[in-house]
Amino acid sequence: MESSSFTLIDTPNDLDNFWRANKNAEWMGFDSEFMGEKRFLTSLCLLQVATRFGNYLIDPIVLKHIDPFLDLILVPFGINDDP
């Protein structure tokens, strides 16, 4: 079995580096893991991301804000927070 390496992203600096490395990626695949059991609101627990530049695990529990990741998936569709 072939193993894949990944980069753990659990600091704001790591997330900024992820954004810089992938801002021009032609494609991105991602999967999200949520926990909703015994909760009123679901909680985002993990983001698994793959681009041609690497495989990443983003920890949104530690980071609290994942705006650089959201920019990568929203801006290409013309969605952003700018007025």
C-alpha positions in Angstrom: 0.0 0.0 0.0 1.3 3.4 -0.9 1.3 6.1 1.8 0.5 9.7 1.2 2.1 12.5 3.1 0.2 15.5 4.3 0.8 18.9 5.9 -1.0 19.6 9.2 -2.3 23.2 9.3 -3.1 24.2 12.9 -1.7 27.8 13.2 -2.7 31.0 11.5 0.8 31.2 10.0 0.4 27.7 8.5 -3.0 28.7 7.0 -1.5 31.8 5.4 1.3 29.7 4.0 -1.3 27.2 2.6 -3.1 30.1 1.0 0.0 31.5 -0.6 1.1 28.0 -1.9 -2.4 27.3 -3.4 -3.8 30.6 -4.5 -3.1 29.8 -8.1 -4.0 26.1 -8.0 -6.0 25.1 -11.0 -8.1 22.6 -9.0 -8.8 21.7 -5.4 -10.6 18.8 -3.8 -11.8 18.9 -0.2 -13.8 16.9 2.3 -15.2 18.2 5.6 -15.9 16.4 8.8 -18.6 17.6 11.1 -19.8 16.5 14.6 -23.5 17.0 15.2 -24.3 14.3 17.7 -25.8 15.7 20.9 -25.4 19.3 19.7 -27.8 22.0 18.7 -25.3 23.4 16.1 -22.9 21.2 14.2 -19.2 21.7 14.6 -16.7 21.7 11.8 -13.9 19.4 13.0 -11.6 18.8 10.1 -10.9 19.8 6.5 -9.0 17.5 4.2 -7.7 19.3 1.1 -5.8 18.1 -2.0 -4.3 20.2 -4.7 -1.5 19.6 -7.2 0.8 21.2 -4.6 0.1 18.8 -1.8 -2.3 17.2 0.7 -3.4 19.1 3.8 -5.3 18.6 7.0 -6.8 21.8 8.3 -7.8 21.9 12.0 -10.7 24.4 12.3 -11.2 23.7 16.0 -7.7 25.1 16.8 -7.7 27.8 14.2 -11.2 29.3 14.9 -11.1 31.3 11.6 -10.5 29.6 8.3 -10.9 32.7 6.1 -7.9 32.0 3.8 -9.3 28.6 2.9 -12.7 30.1 2.3 -11.2 32.7 0.0 -9.7 29.9 -2.1 -13.1 28.3 -2.6 -15.3 31.3 -2.8 -13.4 34.0 -4.8 -13.2 31.9 -8.1 -17.0 32.0 -8.1 -17.2 35.7 -7.6 -18.2 35.4 -3.9 -16.4 37.5 -1.4 -17.0 39.8 1.6 -16.0 43.0 -0.2 -18.8 45.6 -0.5 
